[in-house]
């Protein structure tokens, strides 16, 4: 029973991560679908600048109702770092 429960939780989290990545891919035209992964350094995967930072912050606010700051983006290295931060803030609200 515990193995099934753990597998179900991991599958749920993976699905949420895939959805998060699809939201990012939809926002950035120069990001080809399938390139961005959970362990990708998002600033190295596509052109990173202040405009793209604002786009990402706006997408997270719109899709997840979570506010990210510039410091959050600076401290996050991977897509998974961002996802975890958003997930933690959503669970506290």
PLY file of the C-alpha trace (Angstrom):
ply
format ascii 1.0
element vertex 93
property float x
property float y
property float z
element edge 92
property int vertex1
property int vertex2
end_header
0.00 0.00 0.00
2.78 2.46 0.91
4.58 1.87 -2.40
1.40 2.59 -4.34
0.77 5.76 -2.32
4.34 6.99 -2.85
4.12 6.24 -6.57
0.80 8.10 -6.81
2.28 11.16 -5.08
5.36 11.15 -7.33
3.18 10.79 -10.42
1.03 13.72 -9.27
4.08 15.91 -8.66
5.57 14.95 -12.03
2.33 15.90 -13.75
2.30 19.25 -12.01
5.92 19.86 -13.04
5.08 19.03 -16.66
2.20 21.51 -16.52
4.51 24.17 -15.03
7.04 23.61 -17.81
4.29 23.86 -20.45
3.23 27.22 -18.99
6.81 28.47 -19.27
7.16 27.15 -22.83
3.93 28.91 -23.82
5.26 32.27 -22.58
8.59 32.23 -24.41
8.53 31.94 -28.21
12.26 31.17 -28.48
11.92 28.18 -26.13
11.29 24.99 -28.09
8.89 22.51 -26.44
10.68 19.59 -24.82
13.97 21.40 -24.20
13.20 22.66 -20.70
13.41 20.01 -17.97
12.98 20.10 -14.19
16.75 20.14 -13.66
17.41 22.74 -16.39
19.04 26.00 -15.42
16.30 28.21 -16.80
18.59 31.23 -17.27
20.85 29.17 -19.56
18.07 27.42 -21.48
16.69 30.53 -23.14
17.66 34.18 -23.46
17.46 35.58 -19.95
16.98 39.30 -19.39
14.89 41.64 -17.26
11.92 41.51 -19.64
11.84 37.71 -19.51
12.10 37.86 -15.72
9.00 40.09 -15.63
7.18 37.76 -18.03
7.95 34.79 -15.79
6.87 36.68 -12.66
3.59 37.68 -14.38
2.94 34.12 -15.60
3.41 32.70 -12.10
1.07 35.33 -10.63
-1.58 34.68 -13.29
-1.42 30.88 -13.37
-0.62 30.11 -9.72
-1.59 33.29 -7.81
1.90 33.38 -6.28
4.10 36.46 -6.21
7.75 35.99 -7.08
10.39 38.66 -6.58
13.60 39.39 -8.42
15.46 37.91 -5.44
13.45 34.69 -5.80
14.61 34.42 -9.40
18.20 35.19 -8.48
18.24 32.50 -5.79
16.57 29.88 -8.00
18.86 28.02 -10.35
16.66 25.34 -11.90
13.07 25.00 -13.00
12.60 22.66 -10.05
13.83 25.39 -7.67
11.15 27.74 -9.03
8.49 25.05 -8.91
9.33 24.19 -5.30
9.21 27.83 -4.29
5.80 28.29 -5.91
4.50 25.03 -4.44
5.65 26.05 -0.93
4.01 29.44 -1.18
0.76 27.97 -2.53
0.57 25.47 0.31
0.99 28.28 2.88
-1.84 30.35 1.45
0 1
1 2
2 3
3 4
4 5
5 6
6 7
7 8
8 9
9 10
10 11
11 12
12 13
13 14
14 15
15 16
16 17
17 18
18 19
19 20
20 21
21 22
22 23
23 24
24 25
25 26
26 27
27 28
28 29
29 30
30 31
31 32
32 33
33 34
34 35
35 36
36 37
37 38
38 39
39 40
40 41
41 42
42 43
43 44
44 45
45 46
46 47
47 48
48 49
49 50
50 51
51 52
52 53
53 54
54 55
55 56
56 57
57 58
58 59
59 60
60 61
61 62
62 63
63 64
64 65
65 66
66 67
67 68
68 69
69 70
70 71
71 72
72 73
73 74
74 75
75 76
76 77
77 78
78 79
79 80
80 81
81 82
82 83
83 84
84 85
85 86
86 87
87 88
88 89
89 90
90 91
91 92
